[in-house]
Amino acid sequence: MRPRLKKLIWIVPAAIVGVLVFIFVGGEIVLRLWNWLLPPLFGWRIVTFWQALGILALCRILFGGHGFRGPRPSHDWGWRRRWSQRWEKMTPEERQKLREFVLGRVGPFGPSEPKPTA
């Protein structure tokens, strides 16, 4: 057998066992934490292992990010760099015009002045 195939023969079963162990440990942690905290605090029911796995899967769907790592740092802060460069190239009149435009669309960011009462 080729060395690559020998390696693959060991990696695939090890990966399957690793995933199963990870699922079991995750479910067991959720089960124990849920049954330890929530029934005494809120009077909720005790859950089974399979319900704990369901809660774990639901949390993964709702809060887990679906396996994506999010935006890359270059895309995350690229807008800040671009606006900083644009701002530096603007004249003071253009900067004031932009401020007025933004404040007219989204309002002031600081403490708002009280509205006069009639």
N, C-alpha and C positions, 0 to 999 in steps of 0.2 A: 504494500500500500504506500501511497505517496504521503509525505509528512503532513501536508495540508489536510488531507482527508482524515488522517489519524487525529489531528487536532480538532477537527470539526466533529468527529464522533464523540469526543469528550465534552466539547463546549455546548452542544445542543442539549444533551440531558442535564448538564450542570445549570444551564440557563433556565430550563423548565423547572427544575427543583428550586432554584433561586427565586423565581417568580412565585411559585406556590408557597414557599416559606415566607416571602415578603407579604403576600396576601393574608396568610394565616396570622402572622405577627401583627399586621395592621388591623385586622379584624379583632384580634384578641385585645389589643390596646384600646380600640374604640369601645369594645364591649365592657371592659373593666372600668374605664373612665366613666362611661355613661352610667353604668350600674352603681358606681361608687358615688358620683356627684349628683346626678339629676333626680333620682327618686327621693333622696332625703331633702334636697333643696327645694324642688318644685312639685313634688308629688307625682312625677311622671312614672310611667310603667318601666319595669325592667325589660331589657331587650335580649333576644337570643343572638347567637353568633351570626346567623344569616341576616338578621335585621341590622346588626352592627356592620356587616359587610355592605349592606344596602346603604346605610348612612355614610360609610366611607366613600362609596361610589358616588353618591349624591353630592357630597362635599367636593369631591374631585371634579365633578361636572360643573358645579356652581362656582367654585373658587380656585380650581387647579390650573387653569390656563390651557387645558387641552394639549399639553405637551409642547407648546410654543414657549420660547424663551423671552418673548416680548421684543420691543424695538431694539435695534442695535444702538450702541452709544452714539455712533456718528449720525444716525437719524434722530435720536432722541434730543440732542442739543443743537442740531444743525440750524434750526430756526433761530435760536438765540444769537448764534454767530452771524448769520445773514442779516438779522435786524440790527445788530450792533454795527456792522459795516455800513448798512444803509443810513443809520442814524448819524454816523460820523461824517458821511458825505453830504448831509442835509445842511442847508443854511438855517440860521435861527428862525427865519420866517416860516420855512417849511416845517420845522420842528413844532412851532406853535400851532400851525394849521393842522398837523397830524394830531397833536394833543387835543385840540378842540373837536376834531372829528371823532376820536376815540371816546372822549368824555361825553359827547353828544349821543353816541350809540350805546355805551355801556354804563354811563354814569360815573360819578367820582369813586375813587377807591378808598379814600380816607373817610373820616367822620362826616356824615352828611349834615348840612345846615338845617335847622328846623324850618318847616314851612310856615309862612305867616298865616295867622288865623284871621278870618274876616270879622 
